């Protein structure tokens, strides 16, 4: 176990190593939110590493994730977690092996919300792993993107309310997470099919229809952010959203992703916009 005095520093190190999209935005949050959102991100990422794993069989993923979903519902003991992941522990990265530490790092006031969110996420991931992510309809896509990302938007809304008392529209919050996920699906479409044999795209949909789906949800995300009042929360949301908008524009023009220079410029631009408000 990491000693309490070093837990926060270690959390930020692992965040930096595991998240290209959210590490920078998390650093701009005020301290209480930084700890709540940072620890929750690592918990969610720990689960995601199981769902996304290239060699763990889908039935095994289903069994593990369903057990984790149940574990998050009650008293979460490290020995139970280690027992569950024992069959695959040699295949999992640090962020997954240390899941119990990220739970302990989460502030007590937000821990029940984080646990509830993780339980629902694990359940949804298990369901879709068993179905081999066969997205056939828009309803399927909505459900899958809710479990893996929209529900994170709801968690963030609960975090804003916990930290500074603002209630926000959960439909728009789901759109925020769903929009970011839609951009990821577009960016990784070929890789997901080549490496995992899955397509997170409804039957009969063209790439243009998936672009439209992303645009519609990112529009909800824009509205969601416009209603926030805490500057650190606004900047946190604006950065990944700006990355998503620019990544989407780049893909529409035939480019795969933003350049490092574009990322740095986007951070600077969003900071300047917020300072002017």
N, C-alpha and C positions, 0 to 999 in steps of 0.2 A: 504493500500500500504506500501511496505517496503521503508524506507528512503534510498536515494542514498548511503549514507555512509555505510550502512549495507547490501546493496543489494548483493554485491559480496560475502561477508562472508556467507550470508544466501543461496545463490546459491550453494556454495560448500557444505554446510550442507545437503541440499536436494539431491544434487548429490550423496553424500556418502551414504545416506539412500536409494536411489533408484537404484543405479547401482553397481553391483558386478564386472562387466567386465570393465567399462570405467572410474570409479572414479580415480583409481590409474594412468592410462595413462594420464588422463587430468591434474593431478597435476604436471606432468613433462613438460607440454607445457610452452613456454614462455608466459608472462603475456597477451599480446594481443590475442594470440590464445587460451589461457586458458579461457578467458572471452567469446570469440566468440563460441568456440566449446562447452564449458560448458553450456552456455545459450541455444544454439541450441539443444543440447542433451536433455535438460529438455522440450523444446517445442515439440520435436519429441516424447519423452516419454509420455508427456501429451496426445498426440493424440493416441499413442499406447495403453494407459490404457483404452481408449474407445473401440478400436477394440478388445482387449483381454478380456474384461470384461465377467465374467461367466454368469451373469444374465440379462444383457441388451439384449433385443431381436434384432435379426439381422436387421430387418426392421428399428428399432429405430437407431441402429448403422449407417445404411446407411443414414438415414435422417440427423442425427447429423453431420456425417463426410462430407457429401456433402455440408451442410451449412457452415461448417468450411473451406472447400476448397475454397468456394466462398469468405468467409470473409478474408482469407489470401491474396486474389488477390487484395484487395483494401485497404481502410482505416480500420484498425483493432481497433474498439472501444470496451472497456471493457464491456459496457452495452449491446452491441450486443452479445458478447461472453456469458455473463451470461444469457441472454435471451435464447440462443440456448441450453445451458446445463441445464437450469432450471428443465426439467423433470427428469434428472438423477443426479443432483448435489449431492444428499445425498449418492449416490453410488460411487462417484469418490474420488480418493485419493488427497492429498495435491498438488502433482505435477501437476495434471490436473486443480484443482480449481485456481491455481495461474499462469496459462499459460501467462496471460497478463504481469505479472511481469518479466517472463523470456524473453519475447520479448523486454521489456524496458532495460533489462540488456545487451542484445546483442549490440556490438559496431555498430554505425550507418553505417559504411562502409560495414559491412557484413549483416546487417539486411534485405535488399532486397533479398539477396541470400537465407537467412534462410527462409523468408516468401514464396518465390517461391517454395523452397524445401518442406516446410510444406504443401503448397497447393496441390502439386502433390502427396505427401504421403497420405494426407487425402482422395484425390480422389481415389487413388489406393486401399486404405484400405476399402473405402466405396464400391467400385465395388466388391471386393472379399468377404466382409461381406454379401452382397446381394446374392452372389453365394454360400454362406456357405462354402467358401474355398474349393470347389470341384476341386482339382487339378487333371486334367485328362491326361495331356501331359507334356513333357519337356518344351514346349513353355509356358504353363500355369505356371509351376514352375519358369521359368525364369522371367516371367512378375511379379508374386507375389513377388519374392525375390528382384526384382528391386525396386518395390514401397516401400517395408518395410526396405530395407538395402542398395541395390546398389546405390540408389539415395543419400544416406548419404555419400557414398564414393565420389560421384561427389561433394557434398557440401564441403567435406574436401579438395578436390583438389582446389576448388575456395578459400578456406580459406588460403591454402599455397600461392597461387598467390597473394592474398590480403596482406598477412603479409610479405612475403619475395621475392615475384616476380617470383616464380617457377611455370611454367605450367607443367601439368602432363597428362598422357594418361588416358582419361576418361573411356575407355574400361577396362583397368586394375583397375581403381578406382572402377568401378562397380563390378569387380571380387572380390575385397577386401571386400566390404560389403556383396556381395552375398555368399562368402565363409564362413564368420562368421555366417550368417543366416542359411546356410545349416547345420553347426555344431549344432546350436540351435535346428533346426528341428529334427535332429537325437537324441539329448539329451532329448528332450521333447516329443518324438513321442508317447509314451504310455500315458503320462499325458494329452496331447492334445486330444487324442481319448477318454480317460476315462472321462475327465472333460467337454470337449466341443463337443465331437463326430465328430471331424474333423481329417483328415490326410493330411498333406502337401506333399503328395507323389503321383507321377503320377501313373495311373492305370497300373498294371502289373509289377511295379518296385519292385525289391527285396531291402533289406537293403544294400546289397553290391553295388547296382547301385547308391543308395543315397550316400554311402561312396565315390564312384568314382566321383560323381558330386561335393561333397565337396572338394575332393582332387584337381580336375581340377581348381576350382575357387580359392582355397588357393594358387595354383601355380601361378596364375595371381597376387594374392596379394603379393607373394614373389617378383615377378618381379617389381611390382609397388613400393614397398618399396626400392628396390635396386636403383631406380632412384631418390629418394628424397635426398636433400642436407642439409636441416636444421636438426640439431641434435635433437631438441625437437620434431619435427614432426616425425622423424625416430623412436624415442623411443616410442612416442605415438602409432604409427602403429604397431611397433614390439611386444609390450606387448599383445594386444588382439589377434594378429596373433599367437604368441607363445602359448598363452592359448588355442587357437583353435586347433593348431596342436597337442598339448599334450592331449587335451580333446578327439580329434579324435582317437589318438593312444590308449588312455585308453578305449574308447568304443569298438574299434576293438578287444581289449583283454578281453572284457566282463565287464569292470568297468563302473560305471555311470558317474563319474566326477573326476577331480583332487582333491587331498587333499589340505588342507590349507598350509601345509608345501611345497608342490610342487608349489603352487602359489607364495609363498614368495621366493623360490629358483629361480623360473623363472624370477621374477622381478630383483633379484640380478644378474643373468646371463646376462640378456639383458643390464643392466646398465654397466656391465663390458665389454661386447662386444663393446658397443658404445664408452666407454672411451678409448679403444685400437685403435680406428680408427683415 
